[in-house]
Amino acid sequence: MSDKEYRLASAARGGLLYMRGVPGVALGDRVVVRDHSGRRRSGQVIRTSEEVVLVQVLEGTDGLDLERTWVRFLDQPFEITVASDILGRVLSGVGQPRDGRPPLLSGLMRNVNGAPVNPAARAYPREFIQTGISTIDGLNSLVRGQKLPIFSGSGLPHNRLAAQIVRQARLPGEESRFAVVFAAMGVSFSVAQFFRDSFAESGALRNVVMFLNLADEPTIERLILPRAALTAAEYLAFEQDLHVLVVLTDMTHYAEALREVATAKGDVPARKGYPGYLYSDLAEIYERAGRIRGHHGSITMMPVVSMPSDDITHPIPDLTGYITEGQLVLSRELDNRGIYPPVDVPPSLSRLMKDGIGEARTREDHGHVATQLYACYARALDARNLASIIGSDELSESDQGYLTFAEAFERRFVGQGEDEERSIVETLDLAWDLLSLLPPQALTRVDPADLAKHHHWRGDAPKTA
């Protein structure tokens, strides 16, 4: 740690402090800023050159008297404290306690930027993770080591869905080795309190590490928060051998903070004003999920991305989709009809689902049932579109049967209670119950043996070709 303090600040703007004539400063170094009243603020070097060093001050630069501001460069990266008793704690975006309890008692410090991982050492994501939500478990299954984002819109219940996933998620057969790291950035006080109350009342908090950054707290802290959360996850996964689910909400707030800082730094803007390195910056976060050969633990990630104006081609969801392995898309139309969770089935996808389901993982009929549900629902949506033009009374008996199926599918399979947890067996049994609204000859994507075992068509529903 350096024992030198510099009084060379030349400007302060937007949480950034400009220093001139400081030699030997490395990118990412931690900084302590001492103002004229003796108050200390934390910072990090985000740009360095022979002419100027740019310091990102976490508490902001308001009230700094540049002539009486002293800066010490600590010659070390930004770190957080980790410990085996970190579960059950509520921390700030930089890893400081915000639950009224003492700081973590540990000498273990970890760099928030993580350690590089040899790509050849990565293991392929496998093993089914049960969330208790039918549209995820049955149709877009999450597997251990996967990155599966939730694409939402303003006003949609993505926070409620994220909280439900945290409360219910488990790795069947290894529940005692499962933990959750939950990180919320730029949220309102009421939303943060909702998360805390939800986890505490359900008893899930004892198995969760929470990182919170409120909307009125330093914007720059949001750039560190997901990295601090993933550092805690890496400690739990690769040093404590736990299977960790990381839920990040909302990555749009993170990207907006990145744009704000990039603009203040003078970086050249790209699409919609975001810096050109937005893709690599997001990848740096998302790619910290996964499995590593030789380690029992794993990191699975579910980031929440709110889409401005419900635009899935917006840079943030667009780039997120390139990096991750699928997406869950929330539907405003389903939400307006009172269906929760309003998961829009057709555009939702889990690219790794096939590697985590089937015999010995979920059930032998899982893959075929999911494919059949997709096919029948797609046919039903076509019938619904036709009915909007010519009227449902003009539809064939076959199409009317599909309309009946679609309504039941949305109300009973997609829709479920906020506190309703369904096992994968219950989800698959419900799927067969809905498929039984259609005659056997309409179900061409399931195995005949499974059809004979699980299909219970009574013959009194409209016939379907």
C-alpha positions as CSV (number, residue, x, y, z in Angstrom):
1,M,0.0,0.0,0.0
2,S,1.4,3.4,-0.9
3,D,2.1,5.9,1.8
4,K,2.0,8.8,-0.6
5,E,-1.0,11.2,-0.9
6,Y,-1.3,13.5,-3.9
7,R,-3.0,16.9,-4.0
8,L,-3.1,17.1,-7.8
9,A,-6.8,17.0,-8.6
10,S,-7.5,19.2,-11.6
11,A,-11.2,18.7,-12.0
12,A,-14.3,16.8,-10.6
13,R,-17.3,16.0,-12.7
14,G,-20.1,13.5,-12.5
15,G,-18.4,11.3,-9.9
16,L,-15.1,11.4,-11.7
17,L,-11.9,12.9,-10.3
18,Y,-9.2,14.0,-12.7
19,M,-5.6,13.8,-11.5
20,R,-2.5,15.1,-13.3
21,G,1.2,14.3,-12.9
22,V,0.7,11.0,-10.9
23,P,3.3,8.4,-11.9
24,G,3.1,4.6,-11.9
25,V,-0.7,4.2,-11.5
26,A,-2.3,1.0,-12.8
27,L,-5.8,0.6,-14.2
28,G,-8.2,-0.8,-11.6
29,D,-6.2,0.4,-8.6
30,R,-8.2,1.2,-5.5
31,V,-8.1,4.8,-4.3
32,V,-8.9,6.6,-1.1
33,V,-10.0,10.3,-1.4
34,R,-9.7,12.5,1.7
35,D,-11.6,15.8,1.5
36,H,-11.1,19.0,3.4
37,S,-13.2,17.9,6.3
38,G,-11.3,14.6,6.7
39,R,-14.1,12.5,5.2
40,R,-12.8,9.5,3.3
41,R,-14.3,8.3,0.0
42,S,-13.5,5.1,-2.0
43,G,-12.6,5.1,-5.6
44,Q,-11.1,3.1,-8.5
45,V,-8.8,4.1,-11.4
46,I,-10.7,3.7,-14.6
47,R,-8.3,5.4,-17.0
48,T,-4.6,6.1,-16.8
49,S,-2.1,7.8,-19.1
50,E,1.0,10.0,-18.8
51,E,-1.1,13.1,-18.9
52,V,-4.1,12.3,-16.7
53,V,-5.4,9.6,-14.2
54,L,-9.2,9.3,-14.0
55,V,-10.6,8.2,-10.7
56,Q,-14.2,6.9,-10.3
57,V,-15.3,8.0,-6.8
58,L,-18.0,5.7,-5.5
59,E,-19.6,8.2,-3.1
60,G,-19.5,10.9,-5.8
61,T,-17.5,14.2,-6.0
62,D,-20.1,16.6,-4.6
63,G,-18.6,19.1,-2.1
64,L,-14.9,18.4,-3.0
65,D,-12.6,21.4,-2.6
66,L,-9.9,20.5,-5.2
67,E,-7.3,22.6,-3.5
68,R,-7.8,20.6,-0.3
69,T,-8.5,17.1,-1.7
70,W,-5.9,14.4,-1.0
71,V,-5.8,11.2,-3.0
72,R,-3.9,8.0,-2.0
73,F,-3.4,5.2,-4.6
74,L,-3.4,1.8,-2.7
75,D,-1.6,-0.2,-5.4
76,Q,-4.2,-3.0,-5.2
77,P,-7.4,-3.9,-7.0
78,F,-10.9,-3.5,-5.7
79,E,-11.6,-6.4,-3.3
80,I,-14.5,-7.6,-1.1
81,T,-14.4,-9.7,2.0
82,V,-15.7,-13.3,1.7
83,A,-16.3,-15.9,4.4
84,S,-18.2,-19.1,4.9
85,D,-20.9,-17.2,6.9
86,I,-21.7,-14.8,4.0
87,L,-25.0,-16.6,3.4
88,G,-27.9,-14.8,5.0
89,R,-26.2,-11.4,4.7
90,V,-27.4,-8.2,3.0
91,L,-24.6,-6.2,1.5
92,S,-24.1,-3.0,-0.4
93,G,-22.9,-2.9,-4.0
94,V,-19.3,-2.8,-2.8
95,G,-19.7,-5.6,-0.2
96,Q,-20.3,-3.5,2.9
97,P,-23.0,-4.7,5.4
98,R,-26.4,-3.0,5.1
99,D,-28.3,-5.4,7.4
100,G,-27.3,-3.8,10.7
101,R,-24.9,-6.7,11.5
102,P,-21.1,-6.5,12.0
103,P,-18.8,-6.8,9.0
104,L,-17.7,-10.3,7.9
105,L,-15.0,-11.6,10.1
106,S,-12.5,-13.0,7.7
107,G,-9.1,-12.3,6.3
108,L,-10.1,-13.6,2.9
109,M,-10.2,-10.8,0.3
110,R,-11.1,-11.5,-3.4
111,N,-10.6,-9.2,-6.5
112,V,-14.0,-8.3,-7.8
113,N,-12.8,-8.7,-11.4
114,G,-12.3,-12.4,-10.7
115,A,-9.6,-14.7,-11.9
116,P,-9.2,-15.7,-15.6
117,V,-10.5,-19.1,-16.5
118,N,-8.9,-21.3,-19.1
119,P,-11.6,-22.0,-21.7
120,A,-10.4,-25.6,-22.0
121,A,-11.1,-26.1,-18.3
122,R,-14.8,-25.3,-18.6
123,A,-17.2,-28.2,-18.3
124,Y,-20.4,-28.4,-20.4
125,P,-23.5,-27.2,-18.5
126,R,-25.7,-30.1,-17.4
127,E,-28.2,-31.2,-14.7
128,F,-31.7,-29.8,-14.4
129,I,-32.3,-27.0,-11.9
130,Q,-36.0,-26.8,-10.7
131,T,-37.5,-23.4,-10.3
132,G,-41.0,-24.6,-9.5
133,I,-42.4,-22.6,-12.4
134,S,-44.0,-24.6,-15.2
135,T,-43.1,-22.4,-18.2
136,I,-39.4,-22.6,-17.1
137,D,-39.1,-26.2,-15.9
138,G,-41.4,-27.7,-18.5
139,L,-40.6,-25.7,-21.7
140,N,-37.4,-23.7,-21.1
141,S,-35.5,-25.8,-18.6
142,L,-32.6,-24.3,-16.7
143,V,-29.5,-26.4,-16.4
144,R,-26.5,-26.1,-14.0
145,G,-23.9,-23.7,-15.4
146,Q,-26.3,-22.0,-17.9
147,K,-26.9,-18.3,-18.5
148,L,-30.7,-17.8,-19.1
149,P,-31.8,-14.1,-19.1
150,I,-35.3,-12.8,-18.5
151,F,-36.4,-10.2,-21.0
152,S,-39.1,-7.9,-19.6
153,G,-40.7,-4.5,-20.1
154,S,-41.5,-1.6,-18.0
155,G,-44.3,-2.4,-15.5
156,L,-44.1,-6.1,-16.0
157,P,-43.7,-8.4,-12.9
158,H,-40.1,-9.4,-13.5
159,N,-39.2,-8.5,-9.9
160,R,-41.9,-10.7,-8.6
161,L,-40.8,-13.5,-10.9
162,A,-37.1,-13.1,-9.9
163,A,-38.1,-13.2,-6.2
164,Q,-40.2,-16.4,-6.8
165,I,-37.2,-18.1,-8.5
166,V,-34.9,-17.2,-5.6
167,R,-37.4,-18.6,-3.1
168,Q,-38.1,-21.9,-5.0
169,A,-35.0,-22.8,-7.0
170,R,-33.3,-26.0,-6.1
171,L,-31.0,-28.7,-7.6
172,P,-32.9,-32.0,-7.1
173,G,-30.8,-34.4,-5.1
174,E,-28.3,-31.7,-3.9
175,E,-30.6,-29.2,-2.1
176,S,-28.2,-28.9,0.8
177,R,-25.4,-27.8,-1.6
178,F,-27.4,-25.1,-3.3
179,A,-27.2,-21.4,-2.7
180,V,-28.4,-18.1,-4.3
181,V,-26.6,-14.8,-4.9
182,F,-29.1,-12.1,-5.5
183,A,-28.0,-8.7,-6.8
184,A,-30.3,-5.7,-7.4
185,M,-29.0,-2.5,-8.8
186,G,-30.7,0.9,-9.2
187,V,-33.9,-0.3,-7.6
188,S,-36.3,1.8,-5.5
189,F,-36.5,1.5,-1.7
190,S,-39.9,-0.2,-1.9
191,V,-38.6,-2.8,-4.4
192,A,-35.5,-3.5,-2.3
193,Q,-37.8,-3.9,0.8
194,F,-40.0,-6.2,-1.2
195,F,-37.1,-8.5,-1.9
196,R,-35.8,-8.5,1.7
197,D,-39.3,-9.2,3.1
198,S,-40.0,-11.9,0.5
199,F,-36.8,-13.8,1.3
200,A,-37.0,-13.3,5.0
201,E,-40.6,-14.4,5.4
202,S,-40.2,-17.5,3.3
203,G,-37.0,-18.5,5.1
204,A,-35.0,-18.3,1.9
205,L,-32.8,-15.5,3.2
206,R,-30.6,-17.9,5.2
207,N,-29.5,-19.5,1.9
208,V,-29.1,-16.2,0.0
209,V,-26.5,-13.5,-0.3
210,M,-28.1,-10.2,-1.2
211,F,-26.3,-7.2,-2.8
212,L,-28.4,-4.0,-3.0
213,N,-27.9,-0.7,-4.7
214,L,-30.7,1.8,-4.5
215,A,-31.8,4.2,-7.2
216,D,-30.6,7.2,-5.1
217,E,-27.2,5.7,-4.3
218,P,-24.0,6.2,-6.3
219,T,-24.5,5.4,-10.0
220,I,-20.9,4.3,-10.2
221,E,-21.5,1.6,-7.5
222,R,-23.7,-0.2,-10.0
223,L,-20.6,-0.9,-12.1
224,I,-19.0,-2.8,-9.2
225,L,-22.1,-4.5,-7.8
226,P,-22.5,-7.4,-10.3
227,R,-18.8,-8.1,-10.2
228,A,-18.9,-8.1,-6.4
229,A,-21.9,-10.5,-6.4
230,L,-20.1,-12.8,-8.9
231,T,-17.0,-12.7,-6.7
232,A,-19.1,-14.0,-3.8
233,A,-20.6,-16.6,-6.1
234,E,-17.2,-17.8,-7.2
235,Y,-16.1,-18.2,-3.6
236,L,-19.1,-20.2,-2.7
237,A,-19.0,-22.3,-5.9
238,F,-15.3,-23.0,-6.3
239,E,-14.0,-22.8,-2.7
240,Q,-17.0,-24.0,-0.8
241,D,-18.2,-26.5,-3.5
242,L,-21.8,-25.1,-3.6
243,H,-24.0,-24.9,-6.7
244,V,-24.9,-21.2,-6.9
245,L,-27.7,-19.5,-8.8
246,V,-26.9,-15.8,-9.5
247,V,-29.9,-13.6,-10.2
248,L,-29.1,-10.1,-11.4
249,T,-31.7,-7.4,-11.7
250,D,-31.7,-5.1,-13.6
251,M,-28.9,-5.3,-16.2
252,T,-30.4,-2.3,-18.0
253,H,-29.7,-0.1,-15.0
254,Y,-26.1,-1.4,-15.1
255,A,-25.8,-0.6,-18.8
256,E,-27.2,2.9,-18.3
257,A,-24.6,3.5,-15.5
258,L,-21.9,2.3,-17.9
259,R,-23.2,4.8,-20.5
260,E,-23.2,7.6,-18.0
261,V,-19.6,7.0,-17.0
262,A,-18.5,6.4,-20.5
263,T,-20.0,9.8,-21.6
264,A,-18.2,11.5,-18.7
265,K,-14.9,9.9,-19.7
266,G,-15.4,11.1,-23.2
267,D,-15.6,7.6,-24.8
268,V,-17.0,7.5,-28.4
269,P,-20.6,6.5,-28.3
270,A,-22.1,3.7,-30.4
271,R,-25.7,2.4,-30.7
272,K,-28.1,4.6,-28.7
273,G,-25.2,6.3,-27.0
274,Y,-23.9,3.2,-25.3
275,P,-20.1,2.7,-25.5
276,G,-18.7,0.5,-28.2
277,Y,-17.4,-1.9,-25.6
278,L,-20.8,-2.6,-24.2
279,Y,-20.7,-6.2,-25.6
280,S,-17.3,-7.0,-24.1
281,D,-18.3,-5.5,-20.8
282,L,-21.5,-7.5,-20.6
283,A,-19.6,-10.7,-21.7
284,E,-17.1,-10.1,-18.9
285,I,-19.9,-10.4,-16.5
286,Y,-22.0,-13.1,-18.1
287,E,-19.1,-15.4,-18.9
288,R,-18.2,-15.8,-15.2
289,A,-21.0,-18.3,-15.0
290,G,-20.4,-22.0,-15.7
291,R,-18.7,-25.1,-14.5
292,I,-15.0,-25.8,-14.2
293,R,-13.5,-29.3,-14.4
294,G,-12.1,-30.5,-11.1
295,H,-14.6,-28.4,-9.1
296,H,-17.8,-29.8,-7.7
297,G,-19.5,-26.4,-7.5
298,S,-21.0,-24.3,-10.3
299,I,-22.5,-20.9,-11.2
300,T,-25.8,-20.6,-13.0
301,M,-27.0,-17.1,-14.0
302,M,-30.4,-15.6,-14.6
303,P,-30.0,-11.8,-15.4
304,V,-33.1,-9.7,-15.7
305,V,-33.0,-7.2,-18.7
306,S,-35.8,-4.7,-19.0
307,M,-36.3,-3.7,-22.6
308,P,-36.9,0.0,-23.2
309,S,-40.2,0.4,-25.2
310,D,-40.5,-3.4,-25.2
311,D,-37.9,-3.4,-27.9
312,I,-36.1,-6.8,-28.0
313,T,-33.7,-5.4,-30.6
314,H,-32.5,-2.7,-28.2
315,P,-28.7,-3.0,-27.7
316,I,-28.9,-4.4,-24.2
317,P,-31.2,-7.4,-24.8
318,D,-29.8,-7.8,-28.3
319,L,-26.2,-8.2,-27.0
320,T,-27.3,-10.2,-24.0
321,G,-28.9,-12.7,-26.4
322,Y,-25.7,-13.2,-28.3
323,I,-23.8,-14.0,-25.1
324,T,-26.3,-16.2,-23.2
325,E,-28.0,-19.5,-24.0
326,G,-31.6,-18.5,-24.6
327,Q,-34.1,-16.2,-23.1
328,L,-37.4,-16.0,-21.2
329,V,-39.6,-13.2,-22.7
330,L,-42.4,-11.7,-20.6
331,S,-45.6,-10.8,-22.5
332,R,-47.5,-7.5,-21.9
333,E,-50.6,-9.0,-23.5
334,L,-50.7,-11.9,-21.0
335,D,-50.0,-9.6,-18.1
336,N,-52.9,-7.4,-19.2
337,R,-55.1,-10.5,-19.0
338,G,-54.1,-11.1,-15.4
339,I,-51.9,-14.2,-16.2
340,Y,-48.9,-14.6,-13.9
341,P,-46.1,-15.2,-14.7
342,P,-46.7,-13.7,-18.2
343,V,-44.1,-15.8,-20.0
344,D,-44.5,-15.5,-23.7
345,V,-44.0,-19.1,-24.8
346,P,-43.2,-18.8,-28.6
347,P,-40.1,-16.5,-28.4
348,S,-38.8,-18.0,-25.2
349,L,-36.0,-20.6,-25.5
350,S,-33.5,-22.5,-23.5
351,R,-30.7,-23.7,-25.9
352,L,-29.3,-26.1,-23.3
353,M,-32.6,-27.7,-22.2
354,K,-32.0,-31.0,-24.0
355,D,-28.8,-31.6,-22.0
356,G,-30.6,-31.3,-18.6
357,I,-33.8,-33.3,-19.1
358,G,-34.9,-36.8,-19.9
359,E,-34.6,-40.1,-18.1
360,A,-32.7,-40.0,-14.8
361,R,-32.8,-36.2,-14.8
362,T,-36.5,-35.2,-15.0
363,R,-38.7,-37.8,-16.8
364,E,-38.3,-39.8,-19.9
365,D,-41.2,-38.1,-21.6
366,H,-40.1,-34.5,-20.9
367,G,-38.5,-33.7,-24.2
368,H,-41.4,-35.0,-26.3
369,V,-44.0,-33.4,-24.1
370,A,-42.4,-30.0,-24.4
371,T,-42.2,-30.2,-28.2
372,Q,-45.8,-31.3,-28.4
373,L,-46.9,-28.4,-26.2
374,Y,-45.1,-25.9,-28.4
375,A,-46.6,-27.4,-31.6
376,C,-50.1,-27.5,-30.3
377,Y,-49.9,-23.9,-28.9
378,A,-48.5,-22.6,-32.2
379,R,-51.4,-24.2,-34.0
380,A,-53.8,-22.7,-31.5
381,L,-52.3,-19.2,-32.0
382,D,-52.9,-19.5,-35.7
383,A,-56.5,-20.5,-35.1
384,R,-56.9,-17.5,-32.7
385,N,-55.5,-15.1,-35.4
386,L,-58.0,-16.6,-37.9
387,A,-60.8,-16.2,-35.4
388,S,-60.0,-12.5,-35.0
389,I,-60.6,-12.0,-38.7
390,I,-63.6,-14.2,-39.4
391,G,-65.0,-14.9,-35.9
392,S,-64.7,-18.0,-33.8
393,D,-68.2,-19.3,-34.9
394,E,-66.8,-19.6,-38.5
395,L,-63.9,-21.8,-37.4
396,S,-63.8,-25.5,-38.1
397,E,-64.5,-27.9,-35.2
398,S,-60.8,-28.8,-35.3
399,D,-59.7,-25.1,-34.8
400,Q,-62.3,-24.6,-32.1
401,G,-60.7,-27.5,-30.2
402,Y,-57.3,-25.8,-30.4
403,L,-58.8,-22.5,-29.1
404,T,-60.1,-24.4,-26.1
405,F,-56.6,-25.9,-25.6
406,A,-54.9,-22.5,-25.9
407,E,-57.2,-20.9,-23.2
408,A,-56.6,-23.8,-20.8
409,F,-52.9,-23.8,-21.5
410,E,-52.5,-20.1,-20.7
411,R,-54.7,-20.2,-17.6
412,R,-53.5,-23.4,-16.1
413,F,-50.0,-24.1,-17.4
414,V,-48.5,-20.6,-18.0
415,G,-50.5,-19.1,-15.1
416,Q,-49.7,-20.2,-11.6
417,G,-49.8,-18.6,-8.1
418,E,-46.9,-16.4,-7.0
419,D,-46.5,-18.7,-4.0
420,E,-47.3,-21.9,-6.0
421,E,-44.3,-24.2,-6.4
422,R,-44.7,-27.1,-8.8
423,S,-42.4,-30.1,-9.0
424,I,-41.3,-31.2,-12.5
425,V,-43.5,-34.2,-12.1
426,E,-46.5,-32.0,-11.4
427,T,-45.6,-29.8,-14.4
428,L,-45.4,-32.8,-16.7
429,D,-48.6,-34.3,-15.4
430,L,-50.4,-31.0,-15.9
431,A,-49.0,-30.9,-19.5
432,W,-50.5,-34.3,-20.2
433,D,-53.8,-33.2,-18.7
434,L,-53.9,-30.3,-21.1
435,L,-52.9,-32.4,-24.1
436,S,-55.8,-34.8,-23.2
437,L,-58.1,-32.0,-24.4
438,L,-56.9,-33.0,-27.9
439,P,-57.5,-36.4,-29.6
440,P,-54.6,-38.9,-29.8
441,Q,-54.2,-38.4,-33.6
442,A,-53.4,-34.7,-33.0
443,L,-50.4,-35.6,-30.9
444,T,-47.7,-36.7,-33.4
445,R,-44.6,-35.6,-31.4
446,V,-44.9,-37.9,-28.4
447,D,-43.9,-41.5,-28.1
448,P,-46.8,-44.0,-28.5
449,A,-46.0,-45.7,-25.3
450,D,-46.1,-42.4,-23.4
451,L,-49.4,-41.5,-25.2
452,A,-50.9,-44.8,-24.0
453,K,-49.7,-44.2,-20.5
454,H,-50.5,-40.6,-19.9
455,H,-53.1,-39.4,-22.4
456,H,-56.7,-39.5,-21.2
457,W,-58.9,-38.1,-23.9
458,R,-62.6,-38.6,-23.2
459,G,-63.7,-38.1,-26.8
460,D,-66.2,-35.3,-25.8
461,A,-64.0,-32.4,-26.8
462,P,-64.1,-31.0,-30.4
463,K,-62.3,-33.3,-32.9
464,T,-59.0,-32.0,-34.1
465,A,-57.2,-32.9,-37.2
